[in-house]
Amino acid sequence: MTAIQFILIAIAAFIVLAGLFMVIRSFKRRQNTEATPVNYDKNGIPIIPRHERNIVDQPDLDDTVAGETSIAPDREYLQAVVEDEPTTESATIDDMLNHAQADANPASEQSEEYERWQTEQQRADDSEFAAIAQQINNDDNSDEYLSAPTQNGEQEIDAFSSLVSATDSLMPVIDTFDEPSFDDNSPVLDQHLLEPVDQAQNGPLIHAKDNINITILPQQYRDRATSVIRGRDLLGLIDKYGLRFGAMNMFHRYEQKDGTGMLWFSMMGITDEGIAPFDPHSVATNTYSGVVVFLSLPHPQALHSFDSMMSIAYMMADDLDAVMLDENNEPITPEYKQQLRNQVRDYE
């Protein structure tokens, strides 16, 4: 190898090493000058690395949102070559927040002004709310709202009490009434249920020593079901022949059809349990095996009352397709009728 070849090889090696050195140096510079991403804390304040804190933009009040000043790093300064300040990965988020709060001192004046404005706004809102609550309290005659003194000596309105009072004022007032009970009776009975017993009018019934009884039973046929008297049909006949509901829960026929005058005769029903008074509330729905009409003796108008009783009994039996029987359940004959009339004459 000649001296010239050796020199050329040395020069080539030097050029290669110089190129590698330049490449490595440019790569390091690029990493150092690369823009570091800006991080923000929970309040929107940027977290600036320490080596960027010397130069920051002046706060622009037009860019302030909700009283917070935006602080951004000088991007032109980032393009210059600066010395790297060693940082460690052990730095925590709390450290960065503390640094950011320490660097926010330039904007303290704006923050204090915003706090004063916010305090005045809050006081205005509290005053308006207190006026509305007081108006509701006066309209509804409700109790005074609860209040508690603040540190500044002011009174804060209890929001919960105000809400309860306002809700009560919106509740509708519902009027209620007691539903009257239904105490009406049959048209035949309603005028007589509460009538007092007239001792003189019902004297024969009250002081009776003997009775003349006539039984009225429906006709029975072999090819038909047992015949009964429906209460509704019986009430129709009672009204037709002028009987009135009265003393001892029985129907009575008085001298006058409107229920005035002396008592003539009375009527009771025959049920499965035997002869019994009427239940005024269930006459229309009951059924009866028959009825019994009777004349109470002694009587001041015994013959007239007997004739009236026999006449109405015949007409009722005809209407009900029934037969008239004596006390021995034998059909009444003209001879027996005359015998009864003679017996009644002795009591007159």
Buried (B, 14 or more C-beta within 10 A) or exposed (E): EEEEEEEEEEEEEEEEEEEEEEEEEEEEEEEEEEEEEEEEEEEEBBBBBEBBEEEBEEBEEEEBEEEBBBBEBEEEEBEEEEEEEEEEEEEEEEEBBEBBEEBBEEBEEBBEEBEEEEEEEEEEEBEEBBEEBBEBBEEEEBEEBEEEEEEEEEEBBBEEBBEBBBEEEEEEEEEEEEEEEEEEBBEBBEEBBEEEEBEEBBBBBBEBEBBBBBBBBBEEEEEEEEBBBBBEBBBEBBBEBBBBBBBEBBBBBBBEEEBEEBBBBBBBBBBEEEBBBBEBEEBBEBBBBBBBBBBBBBBEBBEBBBBBBBEBBBEBBEBBEBBBBBEEEEEBEEEEBEEBBEBBEEBB
